[in-house]
Amino acid sequence: MCGMKKENEHNHIHAHDHDHDHGHSHDHSHGHVHSHEHTKAVLNRLAKASGHLQSVTKMIENGRDCSEVLIQLSAVISALNNTGKLILEDHIEHCIVDAVKDGDQAAIDDLKDAIDKFVK
């Protein structure tokens, strides 16, 4: 899946910066251009979710009621899921539309794989 980028940036970027092995190798370079309308909104949502998660950590450190912690943790999970949906929407509207036009089956296969992992 292509990463979120700033306006006019067209390099392929992963959402993470560490090496990993998913049990198979694949090339993430696609023949289409990656552009995203919602980059700022996604970054804002992630910053809010990160701050909220830090608050949940402090709740646990301070011995807050488990029910309260679970409710707040649920809010963080929901915020992350909604952010993922926005990224998916952006990806489909731009990257995948371009990939289909360009006959880029690898990008479509990558999306299927990403969706499988996202909805688990």
Buried (B, 14 or more C-beta within 10 A) or exposed (E): BBBBBEEEEEEBBEEEEEEEEEEEEEEEEBEBEBBBEBBEBBEEBBEEBEEBBEEBEEBEEEEEEEEEBEEBBEBBEEBBEEBBEBBBEBBBBBBBEBBBEEEBEBBBEBBEBBBEEEEE
